[in-house]
Amino acid sequence: MAAIPKTITSHVGLHTFATHLASKVPIHILKAILQHSKIETTMGYLHLSNKLVNDALDGVDW
């Protein structure tokens, strides 16, 4: 069995959930889903990869 160095908790799951949804829905919708009162709180849960950023930029018609 593979060793998992990080303890998996519901808080870690929420970070994963928010990061995944961020690639699918606008952040103001994600804020509502997570029931945050401030967008800054929602932003703290996001861990955007370079691939996600590059994919978003590829979709822009320059």
C-alpha positions as CSV (number, residue, x, y, z in Angstrom):
1,M,0.0,0.0,0.0
2,A,1.3,3.5,-0.8
3,A,2.2,5.7,2.1
4,I,0.2,8.9,2.2
5,P,2.2,11.5,4.1
6,K,-0.7,13.9,4.6
7,T,-3.6,13.2,7.0
8,I,-6.8,13.3,5.0
9,T,-9.5,15.3,6.8
10,S,-12.8,16.9,5.8
11,H,-10.9,20.2,5.6
12,V,-8.5,18.7,3.0
13,G,-11.4,17.3,1.1
14,L,-13.0,20.8,1.0
15,H,-9.9,22.3,-0.5
16,T,-9.9,19.5,-3.1
17,F,-13.6,20.0,-3.8
18,A,-13.2,23.8,-4.2
19,T,-10.1,23.5,-6.4
20,H,-11.9,21.0,-8.7
21,L,-15.1,23.1,-8.9
22,A,-13.1,26.2,-9.7
23,S,-12.2,24.8,-13.1
24,K,-16.0,24.3,-13.8
25,V,-17.9,27.2,-12.3
26,P,-17.3,31.0,-11.8
27,I,-15.8,31.9,-8.4
28,H,-18.9,33.8,-7.3
29,I,-21.0,30.7,-7.8
30,L,-18.4,28.6,-5.9
31,K,-18.6,31.2,-3.1
32,A,-22.3,30.6,-2.8
33,I,-21.9,26.8,-3.0
34,L,-19.4,26.9,-0.1
35,Q,-21.6,29.4,1.7
36,H,-18.8,31.9,2.3
37,S,-19.7,35.5,3.1
38,K,-16.4,36.8,1.6
39,I,-14.9,35.9,-1.8
40,E,-11.4,36.1,-0.1
41,T,-12.4,33.1,2.0
42,T,-13.3,31.1,-1.1
43,M,-10.0,32.1,-2.8
44,G,-8.1,30.7,0.2
45,Y,-9.5,27.2,-0.6
46,L,-8.3,27.3,-4.3
47,H,-5.0,25.8,-5.4
48,L,-4.7,26.5,-9.0
49,S,-2.2,24.5,-11.1
50,N,-0.2,26.0,-13.9
51,K,-2.1,23.7,-16.3
52,L,-5.5,25.1,-15.2
53,V,-4.2,28.7,-15.7
54,N,-2.7,27.8,-19.1
55,D,-5.9,26.0,-20.2
56,A,-7.9,29.1,-19.3
57,L,-5.6,31.3,-21.2
58,D,-5.7,29.0,-24.2
59,G,-9.4,29.6,-24.4
60,V,-9.0,33.4,-24.8
61,D,-9.3,34.8,-28.3
62,W,-6.4,37.2,-28.4
